[in-house]
Amino acid sequence: MLPEEPRPAAPEPPEGLPAGPAPESAPPPAPGKRWAGLRRGLWELAQTLGQAALLYLLVITFIGRFEIHQISMEPTFHEGQRVVVSQIGSVFSPLMVRVAYAADASHAENWQTRADDLFGPKRGQVVVFYPDRERRQDPLIKRVIAEPGDTLEIREGRVYVNDQAVDEPYVHGLETVCYTPCGLVRLGPGEYFMMGDNRPNSRDSRSFGPVDLDQIIGRVVLRYWPLDVVQFYP
């Protein structure tokens, strides 16, 4: 086998001449393309801000936060605690009734009953509401004791709804007394009877009467403060 001959080296370019063509640099972007990129960035920013604003409006429309400044719901809720309130019913129920009334005033009461069933709070739920129809007084937090169509009576320290004694473990044995002469209360469409769990220290429907659905801000769905007593409510 013959030894491999060395390969000749590539000839070097003459001194003073460039070794090869220099790589071409990319041309600067045209002014039109720069403006198109800027417009696209501004449009994406505007979309993001619009979505954030819409989300904020939805949150403040359907969810409320309240700090408790009353003792009328003790020991269930205490002063200084904070709750989240679902306002979905208070938004859609009046709207549903007004639209139905405008369409057919003769059947407005039927639509009020449907609104009560769909959006109204249920017995035992805790709600935040205005005690006056003008919504000028501070909101109160109480428990729903009776719903539209119910009858309610207080006798011998107990509450009777539809002539049945109500089991109320949340009052912890406290008696319920009347602030006005006791008698049978019949709730009409859209009317609710509210009472606090701390019965001897509660200003409620025993003094100012039933509460209309459109006075209700919403039902309590979450206690979020203090953190050691966080609790969800159905």
C-alpha positions, 0 to 999 in steps of 0.5 A: 500500500502506497503512503497517502500523498499530502493534499495541497493547501488551498491557495491564499488570496493575494495580500490586500484583497478581501478573503471573500464577500462580506455577509449582507446585513438585513435591511431596516424594516420599512416605516409602514411595518413598524407602524403596523406592529405598534398598532397591533400592540396597542390594539392587544393592550386595549383588548386586555384593558377592556376585558379587565374592565368588563370582569371588574364590572361583573364582579361588583355587579354580582358580588358584594363585600360587607363588614358586620357592625352588629351583634344581632347575628351572634354567635353565628356572626360577630362584629368585625367579621367580613362576608361575601354576598351574592347579588345575582337575585337582586339584579335579575329579579326586579328586572324580570318583574319590570319587563313582565309588567311592561309586557302584561300588567295583568299577570305581573303577580304571577311573574313576581311569584316566579321571580321569588322562586327563581331568585329569592332567598330560602328559609334559613339562609342569611341575607343582607338587606335594607330595612326601608323601601327607600334604601336610605338606612344602613343594611342589616344582616339577618336570617330568612325565617319565612318566604312569600306565601307563608304564615308566621306566628310567634307564641310561647317563645317559639316561631311557627311557620305554616302552623309548624314549629321551626327548628332553630338550633342557631338561636341556642335556646333563646326565646323569641318574643314579639316587639308588637302585639303577636298575631298571625302574619301572612306574607304576600308575593315578594315578602320575607320575614327576617330575624336575627339569631341573637333574638333579644338584641335584634331589630328585625321584621318583628319591628319593621315588618316583612321585607320586600324582595327588591330591598334584599341586596343578596345572600351571604355565601362566604365569610372570609375574615378572619381567616381562622373562621372562613366558611362557605354558606349554601 
